[in-house]
Amino acid sequence: MTMHRRDFLRAGSAGFALAAAGCAWMPGAAPKARVAVVGGGFGGATVAKHIRLLDSSIEVVLIEPNEAFVSCPISNMVLGGFKTMADITTSYAGLARHGVRVVRDTATAIDLEKKQVRLARGDAVAFDRVVVSPGVDFIWEQLPAMATAEAQARVLHAWKAGAQTLELRRRLEAMPEGGVYVLSVPEAPYRCPPGPYERACQVAAYFKARKPRAKVLLLDANADVTSKGPLFKKAWADHYKDIIEYRPNSKAVDVDWRNSTVKLEFADVKADVLNVLPPMKAGTIAAPYITANRRWCEVDWTTYESKAAKGVHVLGDSLQIAPAMPKSGSMANGHGRVCAAAVVALLNNEAPNPSPTLINTCYSMVSDKLAIHVASVHKYDEKDRTMKAVPGSGGVSSGASEVEGAYTMNWAANIWADALA
Ligand SMILES: Cc1cc2nc3c(=O)[nH]c(=O)nc-3n(C[C@H](O)[C@H](O)[C@H](O)COP(=O)(O)OP(=O)(O)OC[C@H]3O[C@@H](n4cnc5c(N)ncnc54)[C@H](O)[C@@H]3O)c2cc1C
């Protein structure tokens, strides 16, 4: 029988990766199956590692363009000047130690007929099942003047941690004393509901220490703070009374980027440093699996298999959320664990767990040391085929505390390790 180049690559690459990783699986031994994972963030890294932990005879290839994982959680503290990029960066070496083959490339298409992920630079990656966890992309059409690369370089979002996080910090440092930092928040749902309010606190903490006459103006498209509202408002009143101004019902409709001005429905607001979070949708590579509001992907919550395509699983922020489910790293990590177990079951001709549970804890640092949290438990409802928050299972902090600040750092270290170590 002739061995196709693809099959050769499959056996060869798998044998090499696992031999390099020191695993028991012998070079050249045929893998049971191959899973391709697109995106090495919270969802993708978790599913890749946990498939290998559950069944080391399944080959896993993770496709990710970035050299290392940079965490959005804690990235607001880089803006505050309390953490560095090194503090929020983790190498992919831990995944390689589990026998995951990490391919540094961008997926350009998923060919379901050929069962291949096509890459921008390298050879296509064949798969038996594919998991897609590309996070969010932005709906620039809703801010028409922001369509060009030049505009996007001038007005930052810093909502994907990395180069923009550093550049925004640089601009805040360069902003003159007495200047105004404007943060524009889109209508929910968007990545990390409390993230913008935490960002306002972090920037305000920096101003309080270094530029006490500077202001943070929070322009929120929503009618009220979308997460931990009373706790954030108390933190603003207690610590940043003359620094943070909150304006609800202030939806951005465009940006005059040449003049650092955000255009609201009935007013224009000029900033010294302008930070606009555009409306969001599923990451572009997941576009064929978008089934809800032309923005998000629906799945079977027991397997994370797309409602639009068999054999394709979607995780993380790209999903159409179930009721009361935030778009968070905590959730994406949970999706990755449940999906890993389901994919392993399916590839072993077993039934996936019919009743998965997810737990979310979301901390927000309101200063360099003080934090608040919200937590919830979500259980699969077999009748309605969706995840539902378990009544009475969740809760919020009674107030900001240093103890919670320490928990926040523990939470981050734990989730980075669960996904990547
Ligand atoms: C400022 C901020 C603070 C936050 N704080 C918290 C917090 O405290 N707690 C919390 O739980 N969550 C927090 N979040 C939310 C959290 O970061 C996201 O919910 C989480 O990252 C979602 O995981 P994901 O796997 O869906 O996407 P990501 O983690 O963004 O991973 C997506 C990956 O896919 C890759 N990718 C995209 N397209 C392709 C392609 N075509 N080919 C290959 N790879 C591709 C990207 O490079 C990226 O690495 C915060 C977010 C922000 C912005």
The ligand as a Tripos MOL2 file, in Angstrom:
@<TRIPOS>MOLECULE
LIG
   53    58     1     0     0
SMALL
NO_CHARGES

@<TRIPOS>ATOM
      1 C1         -7.9960   43.4390   29.7350 C.3       1 LIG1
      2 C2         -8.5840   42.0720   29.9310 C.ar      1 LIG1
      3 C3         -8.6520   41.5240   31.1960 C.ar      1 LIG1
      4 C4         -9.1860   40.2560   31.3860 C.ar      1 LIG1
      5 N1         -9.2380   39.7410   32.6500 N.ar      1 LIG1
      6 C5         -9.7590   38.5100   32.8460 C.ar      1 LIG1
      7 C6         -9.7890   37.9520   34.1580 C.ar      1 LIG1
      8 O1         -9.3460   38.5680   35.1420 O.2       1 LIG1
      9 N2        -10.3160   36.7200   34.3070 N.ar      1 LIG1
     10 C7        -10.7980   36.0070   33.2680 C.ar      1 LIG1
     11 O2        -11.2590   34.8780   33.4760 O.2       1 LIG1
     12 N3        -10.7840   36.5220   31.9960 N.ar      1 LIG1
     13 C8        -10.2860   37.7470   31.7710 C.ar      1 LIG1
     14 N4        -10.2410   38.2530   30.5000 N.ar      1 LIG1
     15 C9        -10.8810   37.5090   29.3850 C.3       1 LIG1
     16 C10        -9.9770   36.4240   28.7970 C.3       1 LIG1
     17 O3         -8.7490   36.9660   28.3920 O.3       1 LIG1
     18 C11       -10.6680   35.7810   27.5890 C.3       1 LIG1
     19 O4        -11.9950   35.4550   27.9330 O.3       1 LIG1
     20 C12        -9.9020   34.5360   27.1540 C.3       1 LIG1
     21 O5         -8.6390   34.9290   26.6660 O.3       1 LIG1
     22 C13       -10.6700   33.7520   26.0940 C.3       1 LIG1
     23 O6         -9.9290   32.6190   25.7000 O.3       1 LIG1
     24 P1         -9.9480   32.1530   24.1630 P.3       1 LIG1
     25 O7         -9.2070   30.8620   24.0820 O.co2     1 LIG1
     26 O8        -11.3440   32.2170   23.6430 O.co2     1 LIG1
     27 O9         -9.1650   33.3060   23.4080 O.3       1 LIG1
     28 P2         -7.6500   33.7890   23.5870 P.3       1 LIG1
     29 O10        -7.1620   33.5130   24.9400 O.co2     1 LIG1
     30 O11        -7.6130   35.2000   23.0810 O.co2     1 LIG1
     31 O12        -6.8420   32.8970   22.5770 O.3       1 LIG1
     32 C14        -7.0580   32.9690   21.1920 C.3       1 LIG1
     33 C15        -5.7630   32.5520   20.4990 C.3       1 LIG1
     34 O13        -6.0670   32.1940   19.1570 O.3       1 LIG1
     35 C16        -5.0260   32.6420   18.3190 C.3       1 LIG1
     36 N5         -5.5920   32.7480   16.9620 N.ar      1 LIG1
     37 C17        -6.5770   33.5580   16.5210 C.ar      1 LIG1
     38 N6         -6.8070   33.3310   15.2050 N.ar      1 LIG1
     39 C18        -5.9520   32.3420   14.8290 C.ar      1 LIG1
     40 C19        -5.7050   31.6870   13.5830 C.ar      1 LIG1
     41 N7         -6.3710   32.0100   12.4650 N.pl3     1 LIG1
     42 N8         -4.7390   30.7250   13.5400 N.ar      1 LIG1
     43 C20        -4.0460   30.3960   14.6700 C.ar      1 LIG1
     44 N9         -4.2470   30.9910   15.8760 N.ar      1 LIG1
     45 C21        -5.1710   31.9580   15.9310 C.ar      1 LIG1
     46 C22        -4.6070   33.9780   18.9390 C.3       1 LIG1
     47 O14        -3.2860   34.3480   18.5570 O.3       1 LIG1
     48 C23        -4.7290   33.6810   20.4370 C.3       1 LIG1
     49 O15        -3.5140   33.2250   20.9840 O.3       1 LIG1
     50 C24        -9.6830   39.5160   30.2670 C.ar      1 LIG1
     51 C25        -9.6090   40.0680   28.9950 C.ar      1 LIG1
     52 C26        -9.0620   41.3400   28.8210 C.ar      1 LIG1
     53 C27        -8.9740   41.9050   27.4460 C.3       1 LIG1
@<TRIPOS>BOND
     1     1     2 1
     2     2     3 ar
     3     2    52 ar
     4     3     4 ar
     5     4     5 ar
     6     4    50 ar
     7     5     6 ar
     8     6     7 ar
     9     6    13 1
    10     7     8 2
    11     7     9 ar
    12     9    10 ar
    13    10    11 2
    14    10    12 ar
    15    12    13 ar
    16    13    14 ar
    17    14    15 1
    18    14    50 ar
    19    15    16 1
    20    16    17 1
    21    16    18 1
    22    18    19 1
    23    18    20 1
    24    20    21 1
    25    20    22 1
    26    22    23 1
    27    23    24 1
    28    24    25 2
    29    24    26 1
    30    24    27 1
    31    27    28 1
    32    28    29 2
    33    28    30 1
    34    28    31 1
    35    31    32 1
    36    32    33 1
    37    33    34 1
    38    33    48 1
    39    34    35 1
    40    35    36 1
    41    35    46 1
    42    36    37 ar
    43    36    45 ar
    44    37    38 ar
    45    38    39 ar
    46    39    40 ar
    47    39    45 ar
    48    40    41 1
    49    40    42 ar
    50    42    43 ar
    51    43    44 ar
    52    44    45 ar
    53    46    47 1
    54    46    48 1
    55    48    49 1
    56    50    51 ar
    57    51    52 ar
    58    52    53 1
@<TRIPOS>SUBSTRUCTURE
     1 LIG1         1 GROUP 0 **** ****
